Amino acid sequence: MSKPMKLSEFDFNLPEQLIAQHPPEHRGESRLLVCAQNTPIEDHQFAHVLNLLQPNDVLVINDTKVLKARLQGHKASGGKIEVMLERILDDKRFSAMIRASKSPKPGSEVVLAGVATARVLAKHDMMYELELLQSSLSLPELLDLHGALPLPPYIEHSASAQDDERYQTVFAREPGAVAAPTAGLHFTEQLLQRVQASGVNILNLTLHVGAGTFLPVKTDNVDEHVMHSERYTISAEVVAALLKAKQNGGHIVAVGTTSLRALEAWATETGCDLNSPSGLAKAAEFAKQGHAGDTQIFIKPGYSFKVVDRLITNFHLPKSTLLMLVSAFAGKSTIFAAYEHAIAQQYRFFSYGDAMWLERLGQH
């Protein structure tokens, strides 16, 4: 029986000044650490991805759009609250985390942004379920007009007009996320056009990133951690294009851990392992239909990847599930050597930071 993985195995020391507080002056002006298997680490500018992608490859992007999910409000008693919307459930109902000096009870009402009233219906673990009662605005309108972009907890300023633009990808289309798929922030319209012109097929899927992505792992035994749930959608056209790329010897390149999670969740749930002949045959059936669902997939060392060959990703927090994911993908020793190099070379970390190009362990 293998020894359980400990959280401390995924720790590293990061100088605080390397946590990027703002995006680069111009979108795409970030660095790219290239970490291919069995070759020395290389330092490039992000536009170098053009030289790494090959005809027949597919580039998979996550077109989720970040909601202005942070709302200020107060309880009927007058106590201040902050509501961090997690998911829109229907026209009136939504789930959210609530920060307050005293937690509101089910049945109580809260006033949001001074213009809307919501009733607390229930509490499930950290999440509250609320229903909008009185408002001349729909829930999306309320967020758009009175909400603030929910920047990650390690970014120390409140969202500004610059953040409203730069904490969204240029391909954001489907509202529903409360955190950006940050590897996508490096792409400009011009770079995407050049990628397409080079013979690489760009595919869209949607995974709505939840606030749970920032929750710390609280169990010392990694296997005991319970992942948050996120919604995703993959169309039949995307499945067909993935299949064609594999059949033609192309690589599937995921832009970000969110795209990777969606693809691997789809493969796990459908049994379509694109790295096996039987899985490819099964995927041919699914090429006639899309797939949508919720996933709590936890990718950590020992996971067998079924779809993704290459990964473009930012640098992740110590002791985080995303650091475990990239360690599973490229190998833990490879990742920690790359992070050591990145710190020595003063790369910028986390959401507004620089990027990495990774190859799946065992691939050349």
DAHUTA-V845957 format. One record per residue. SS is DSSP state (A for helix, B for strand, O for the rest). NEAR is the number of other C-alpha atoms within 10 Angstrom. Layout:
BEGIN
SS/NEAR  SS/NEAR
END
This chain:
BEGIN
O/3  O/4  O/5  O/11  O/15  B/14  A/20  A/12  A/13  A/18  O/14  O/13  O/10  O/14  O/10  A/9  A/10  A/15  B/19  O/18  O/18  O/16  O/21  O/16  O/9  O/10  O/15  O/20  O/16  O/22  B/19  B/24  B/26  B/24  B/20  O/19  O/17  O/11  O/9  O/10  O/16  B/13  B/17  B/15  B/15  A/21  A/19  A/15  A/17  A/15  A/9  A/10  O/20  O/15  O/17  O/20  O/24  B/27  B/24  B/23  B/25  B/32  O/25  B/27  B/25  B/26  O/26  O/26  O/26  B/21  B/21  B/18  B/20  B/19  B/19  O/13  O/9  O/10  O/13  B/16  B/21  B/17  B/22  B/24  B/28  B/26  B/22  B/18  O/12  O/9  O/11  O/15  B/18  B/21  B/22  B/21  B/18  B/20  B/14  B/15  O/9  O/11  O/12  O/21  O/13  O/14  O/11  O/15  B/21  B/25  B/22  B/23  O/18  O/11  O/13  B/18  B/20  B/22  B/20  B/20  B/17  B/17  B/17  B/8  O/7  O/9  B/16  B/23  B/22  B/26  B/20  B/21  B/15  B/14  O/13  O/10  O/13  O/14  A/18  A/18  A/11  A/19  A/20  A/14  A/11  A/17  O/21  B/19  O/24  O/24  O/23  O/18  O/9  O/14  O/15  O/10  O/12  O/11  O/15  O/12  A/8  A/10  A/16  A/16  A/10  A/20  O/24  O/22  O/25  O/18  O/18  O/18  O/15  B/16  B/16  B/23  B/27  O/27  O/27  O/27  O/29  A/24  A/28  A/27  A/27  A/28  O/19  O/18  A/13  A/10  A/16  A/17  A/12  A/14  A/22  A/16  A/11  O/15  O/14  O/22  B/18  B/17  B/20  B/18  B/19  B/25  B/29  O/29  O/25  O/21  A/22  A/15  A/17  A/15  O/13  O/13  O/16  O/12  O/12  O/15  B/13  A/20  A/13  A/12  O/15  O/13  O/16  O/16  O/17  B/23  B/18  B/24  B/19  B/20  O/18  A/16  A/16  A/19  A/23  A/18  A/19  A/28  A/22  A/18  A/18  A/18  A/13  O/12  O/11  O/19  O/22  B/25  B/25  B/28  B/25  A/22  A/21  A/27  A/28  A/28  A/22  A/27  A/25  A/22  A/22  A/26  A/18  A/15  A/12  A/14  O/15  O/25  O/21  O/21  O/15  O/12  A/11  A/12  A/16  A/20  A/14  A/16  A/22  A/15  A/13  A/19  O/19  O/12  O/15  O/15  B/15  B/14  B/15  B/16  B/19  O/13  O/18  O/18  O/23  O/20  O/16  O/10  O/11  O/14  O/20  O/19  O/25  O/22  O/23  B/26  B/25  B/23  B/28  B/28  O/26  O/18  O/21  O/18  O/20  O/17  A/24  A/22  A/22  A/23  A/21  A/24  A/22  A/20  A/27  A/23  O/20  A/20  A/10  A/20  A/20  A/16  A/12  A/21  A/21  A/15  A/16  A/21  A/15  A/9  O/10  O/12  O/21  O/23  B/24  O/21  O/28  O/23  O/24  O/28  B/29  B/23  B/21  B/25  B/21  O/19  O/20  O/11  O/11  O/10
END
